[in-house]
Amino acid sequence: MSDIVDFLAVIVDQVRASLVGLSLLPVLVISLLIGIIQSKKTAYALKALLATGLSLGVAALWPLKDGLTPVWPDVMAIETHIRLLVTFVLAFLIIRFLCVIKNTISLTPKKV
């Protein structure tokens, strides 16, 4: 029983650490750009995957502006997996919402 409690404590710590280390600004900006530019109703998951990858690259290369070395995430850590999942879900929701809004505001009539 104590192993289960220890495992759950580790998972809670990893989730908390991934949410603290989450950089939302790159994913927000990139998802907004993709959502505004791409108004097709298909491939939301592919667009969200692209936004997640680009935001991961921007966040990793951000220290270069100060002359530091890039900080690449550890792909074997649970914290990184949780962070990527949260980033993907956030990008998907932003892109989906913007495409729905853009298609709703569009003045072209729907094909029946």
C-alpha positions as CSV (number, residue, x, y, z in Angstrom):
1,M,0.0,0.0,0.0
2,S,2.8,2.4,0.8
3,D,4.2,1.8,-2.8
4,I,1.0,3.1,-4.3
5,V,1.0,6.2,-2.0
6,D,4.6,6.9,-2.9
7,F,3.8,6.5,-6.6
8,L,0.9,8.8,-6.4
9,A,3.0,11.4,-4.5
10,V,5.6,11.2,-7.3
11,I,3.0,11.7,-9.9
12,V,1.5,14.7,-8.1
13,D,5.0,16.2,-7.7
14,Q,5.6,15.7,-11.5
15,V,2.3,17.3,-12.4
16,R,3.0,20.2,-10.2
17,A,6.5,20.7,-11.6
18,S,5.3,20.4,-15.2
19,L,2.6,23.1,-14.6
20,V,5.2,25.4,-12.9
21,G,7.6,25.0,-15.8
22,L,5.0,25.5,-18.5
23,S,5.7,28.5,-20.7
24,L,2.3,29.6,-22.1
25,L,3.4,32.6,-24.1
26,P,4.9,30.8,-27.1
27,V,2.0,28.4,-27.4
28,L,-0.5,31.2,-27.1
29,V,1.1,33.3,-29.8
30,I,1.8,30.5,-32.2
31,S,-1.7,29.0,-31.8
32,L,-3.3,32.4,-32.3
33,L,-1.3,32.8,-35.5
34,I,-2.1,29.4,-36.8
35,G,-5.8,29.7,-35.8
36,I,-6.1,33.1,-37.6
37,I,-4.2,32.2,-40.7
38,Q,-5.6,28.6,-41.2
39,S,-9.3,28.7,-41.4
40,K,-10.0,25.2,-42.8
41,K,-12.1,23.0,-40.7
42,T,-9.8,19.9,-40.9
43,A,-6.7,18.7,-39.2
44,Y,-7.0,20.5,-35.9
45,A,-4.8,17.9,-34.3
46,L,-2.1,18.3,-36.9
47,K,-2.2,22.1,-36.5
48,A,-2.0,21.7,-32.7
49,L,0.9,19.3,-33.1
50,L,2.7,21.9,-35.3
51,A,2.0,24.7,-32.7
52,T,3.2,22.4,-29.9
53,G,6.5,21.7,-31.7
54,L,7.1,25.3,-32.7
55,S,6.4,26.5,-29.1
56,L,8.7,23.8,-27.7
57,G,11.4,25.1,-30.1
58,V,10.9,28.7,-29.2
59,A,10.9,27.9,-25.4
60,A,14.1,25.9,-25.8
61,L,15.9,28.5,-27.9
62,W,14.7,31.5,-25.9
63,P,17.9,31.7,-23.8
64,L,19.9,32.3,-27.0
65,K,18.7,35.9,-27.0
66,D,20.8,36.5,-23.8
67,G,23.8,34.6,-25.1
68,L,23.1,31.5,-23.1
69,T,22.9,27.9,-24.3
70,P,19.5,26.4,-25.4
71,V,17.6,24.5,-22.8
72,W,16.2,21.3,-24.4
73,P,13.7,19.3,-22.3
74,D,14.4,15.8,-21.2
75,V,12.2,13.6,-23.3
76,M,12.4,10.7,-20.9
77,A,10.9,12.7,-17.9
78,I,7.3,12.4,-17.0
79,E,7.2,16.1,-16.4
80,T,8.0,16.8,-20.0
81,H,5.3,14.5,-21.2
82,I,2.7,16.2,-19.0
83,R,3.9,19.6,-20.2
84,L,3.7,18.5,-23.9
85,L,0.2,17.1,-23.3
86,V,-1.0,20.3,-21.6
87,T,0.6,22.4,-24.4
88,F,-1.0,20.2,-27.1
89,V,-4.5,20.5,-25.5
90,L,-4.2,24.2,-25.1
91,A,-3.1,24.7,-28.7
92,F,-5.9,22.4,-30.0
93,L,-8.5,24.4,-28.0
94,I,-7.2,27.8,-29.2
95,I,-7.0,26.8,-32.8
96,R,-10.4,25.1,-32.8
97,F,-12.0,28.1,-31.1
98,L,-10.4,30.6,-33.5
99,C,-11.4,28.5,-36.6
100,V,-15.0,28.2,-35.3
101,I,-15.1,32.0,-34.6
102,K,-13.6,32.8,-38.0
103,N,-16.0,30.6,-39.9
104,T,-18.9,31.9,-37.9
105,I,-18.1,35.5,-38.6
106,S,-17.4,34.7,-42.3
107,L,-20.0,36.2,-44.6
108,T,-20.0,33.3,-47.1
109,P,-23.1,31.2,-47.0
110,K,-22.9,27.5,-46.0
111,K,-23.2,24.9,-48.7
112,V,-26.2,22.6,-48.1
